[in-house]
Amino acid sequence: MILRLDDPAATSAALAGGKGASLARMLQAGENMRMTVDLDVRFHDQDLMGYNTIAEIPGTDLKDEVVMVGGHMDSWHAGTGATDNGAGSAAAMEVARILQALRDANVNLLAFSGFPQGRNKAQIDVVTGDLDALKGVARGQKWKLSRIKRAFLVQGTDEAGAAVGPLARLGAANINVIAADAIAAGEGRFGMIFWVEARSYNRAATLLGAA
């Protein structure tokens, strides 16, 4: 729960999820509440510049090609440097190992994405037309695969509002998009992976004219 303070110079204050939910229930019940917030904080203004950390692992026969994997490395008031986002940085390095194993087995990837699940776990989603080859690599690497999930892969020209078209059509048809990941793919290209509820997949595919 984020509390916006009256002082325009202040930023925000965060409450733990359980306490915030308790306040929300009390408000919904019509209770008239008053809160006093005492923040003991310091502002560090010695260096206001943001920095990027870039590490490059050169390849061999495809060293002129680039696969970019990134994430934020900052910490914030509700997390610690180890979990936000040291763990995410470690997951990004694991992605490189996974992609190397798939490449060595000649598994053709159409797209991939990854995000944390919580409880010290992360999830990598790969989109491929060769599931048997993927399963073979997974057995050899002792990866745990989830059930097969069908996703939509959208590609096109990178421009403002590139993701709006297909998502707006689904929204107008009351089809819920449960997750999406979109990027600028370089050289003026745009790519997006998104998922809908399993029960809505066929209807969404028909609506979008998906192959």
Beta strands, then each sheet from edge to edge (+ up, - down):
strand 1: 2-3
strand 2: 13-14
strand 3: 109-118
strand 4: 121-128
strand 5: 152-157
strand 6: 177-186
strand 7: 189-196
sheet 1: 1+ 2-
sheet 2: 3+ 4-
sheet 3: 5+ 7- 6+
end
